[in-house]
Every structure is written in structure tokens, then in C-alpha cells.
């Protein structure tokens, strides 16, 4: 069974502790992202949802799929998450500089796909790294609920993005100390993940580097053609130079592309 080290999610989750795992939680990629909208005509269903699930974002570790689209994990505070992160990657190499890359996926990407692809990309990144290198990038996927269906683009954009952003904002907190527990960190936002980022933007949160991967819509002149999504690309080195910042806000919405990190939607 594959175990995923770390992730952040705003999917509503259940607290299901065991004697040896007091912080155990479970969540499903099928859980609705905006229960207020989903159950607006069924108060009973809304009440049951609110009694069953924690309506909050969470940092988690030891993530496993225990059923089709159903996962278990151990929840962590951001402070404990940083401690566990450093113990995991710096225990035998105390001088290693490990930079977490918080990666916000686009729409039409369910949790299982995001976790799997992130792990594959981590293997790819590590394969390019020389053993003598004293620096390492570790991908931490940021998972928000979406329908996992291209036909629900508008629903994800209009409902799930804002709710997820509100929950991520509460997780980060309003103080600089909490927001920057991970002092050295980078951020990648792909496609609709850019909208999640823009909604939760705060000048309190400092990132070393931002990477945007946003499609450019190109209209062709043929009367029988439709608009196509084609990513505008620049090299990783150019992305790093262009997108380095000390903080981010809704105004810092310039679009850049870094190749080979996350799958296209």
C-alpha cells in the first residue's frame, strides 16, 4: 500500500481516532466542496453532513487510500507539520536545505490523482538531484475538493474555489508567526489553482518563489474551430527569476509556467 508523506487538504474530513493514532482522520475525494450549495434544498442532509464532517482545512501525514477514493491520514497543526517534515527529511542530513513546494492543482483532479502524480514528480525531481547537492525540493500537494469532471468547470470555479480558499486561510491563520512556520517555502499553482491562490492571498504569507502554470486561450481564425487551451511556456530558470517574491497578494497575479511539475488538466 502506497503511503504519501505530507499533504494539505480542504476536503471535509471525519475524526476517527484509534488507540495508537489519536489524530487519525478519514476523507473521501467524492465529498462535496460546498455543502451549503449542495444541500440547500435538504436541511436534513446538510445537518447530517455538518455533524459528521469537520468543515476545515488540515495539514496531514501518513496518507493512505483505504478504499476507492477514500483515504486515512494523521492530522497535524502547522507547527507539528513543520517538525515532522524536518524529522522526515533532515534526520540523517542535518545540513540539508529542504524547501517544501506547496502545489495547488487545477480543476478536474481528484485527490488520488493528485497524490499519485505528486509522488511520481517527486521521484523525477530526486532523480535529477546529485547526491552531493545540499539542497532538496519536496512537493507538498494542496488538495481542494472538485467534481473531477471537466463538465463541472463552472461549478468548481464559482463554488468550490471560494469555500476552499476560506478554509485554507483559516488553517494558515492571521498571524505572521503561524503563516510562516515554514520559513523557506515555494508555491506552485496550476490552472484553477491560481484562483484558489488569489482568493486566499495574504501579505502575511512569505514564499521564496512562486510558480504559475496557467493556460493561454488561443482563438483560431477558422470558422469551424473553437478556442484551444495551450500553455505558454518558459524555462524553469526563467520562471524562477521572474516569479521570485517576498510575499503574495491578489495583485501579484502575473502568469508564468514551470514545466514538469504537475499534470495538465
Secondary structure, DSSP 8 states (H G I E B T S, - for coil): ---EEEEEE-S-EEE--BTTBTTEEEEETTS-S-HHHHTTT-HHHHHHHHHHSB-S-EEEEEEEEEETTEEEEEEE-HHHHHHHHHHHHHSS-TT-EEEEEEEE--SS--HHHHHHHHHHHHHHHHHHS-TT-SEEEEEEEEE----SSGGGHHHIIIIIHHHHHHHHHHHH-SSHHHHTSSSSEEEEEETTHHHHHHHH--TT---SEEEEE-EEEE--S-TT---EEEE----HHHHHHHHB-S---TT-------TTSS---
